[in-house]
Amino acid sequence: MEGLTDPIMRDTLTSVGDFDWCVTEFIRVTDSILPDHIYYSFCPELKNDGKTAAGTPVHVQFLGNNPDMLAANAAKVVELGAPAIDLNFGCPAKTVNRHRGGSVLLDEPDVVHLLIKAVRDAVPAHIPVSAKMRLGYLDENHTMENAHAVEDAGASWLTVHARTKADGYTPPAYWEKILPIKEALKINVIANGEIWSNADARACQQQSGCEDLMIGRGAVTTPDLTQCIRQNMDEALFNWEQLVDLQIRFLNGQAKTEIGMVGRYKQWLGMMTKAYPQAKELWDQVKRIKALDEIVQQLEHTRSDTI
């Protein structure tokens, strides 16, 4: 997710979460082969055998509409160590869609097929190529066409966000609408959308028919969510003390600027207020603070304070 699951967040979440793999923010491809430093900026894990410090594989995600350039960039990033390639047909952002990228391509199933096949043909057979899509752009007229296009192009699996672009991120996610896709395809189908708790995960699995789930905002909001799901626990596993340690790990990450790190942390803390009352109290204390060390001090104080 652009602006959310950057390298620092991936390092933080995979240090405690039980993930099979994770995906980079999308790398936009237009009309050129990108220089190495762009890949290392989006995916510094390439220098660590394509894995986070915790050993979780990181798949590199591309977004674009040029088959030749997507293929060439995929081949290059695999040479740099990417363990898998994912193609984004789900982004609902207006700017992205206006430039014929992301979910707008779901109105063109033939193009979806062309792009995936170009990448599949360009990388070694042992490197998985996957795709993520929504149920459609403004409607669901091409849902099954797109699903079959993904499979016929040679994708290893398909992740489906259970809403259209028009639905945005407004609840609910229509998990039951993934079931026909799951039943029609031979490749694995992964369900995504509105999974905030273990109960959500079980309901999504039952309604979609999918065993595997992709979790985005839910994992950021509740860092122990994957462990709760794997252990079938409805109660949180982490206490606030553990979450303080996790937040300090995040704040100690390598950011380009202090103000950038402060902004990213406040974004994360704001999301955690949905799940933790302590985060809401902390947010009220740090929302106007601009210095990183002051935020860390406030965090440390919450270890002993009742907030």
Salt bridges, closest charged atoms under 4 A:
ASP6 OD2 - ARG264 NE 2.87
ASP11 OD2 - ARG249 NE 2.93
ASP18 OD2 - ARG230 NE 3.10
ASP20 OD2 - ARG230 NH2 3.21
ASP36 OD1 - LYS76 NZ 2.99
GLU45 OE1 - ARG10 NH2 2.88
GLU108 OE1 - ARG100 NH2 3.10
ASP121 OD2 - LYS117 NZ 2.75
GLU140 OE2 - LYS177 NZ 2.87
GLU145 OE2 - HIS142 ND1 2.87
GLU194 OE2 - ARG163 NH1 3.00
GLU194 OE2 - ARG217 NH2 3.09
GLU241 OE2 - ARG303 NH1 2.75
ASP245 OD1 - ARG303 NH2 2.63
ASP284 OD2 - LYS280 NZ 3.06
GLU300 OE1 - ARG303 NE 2.58
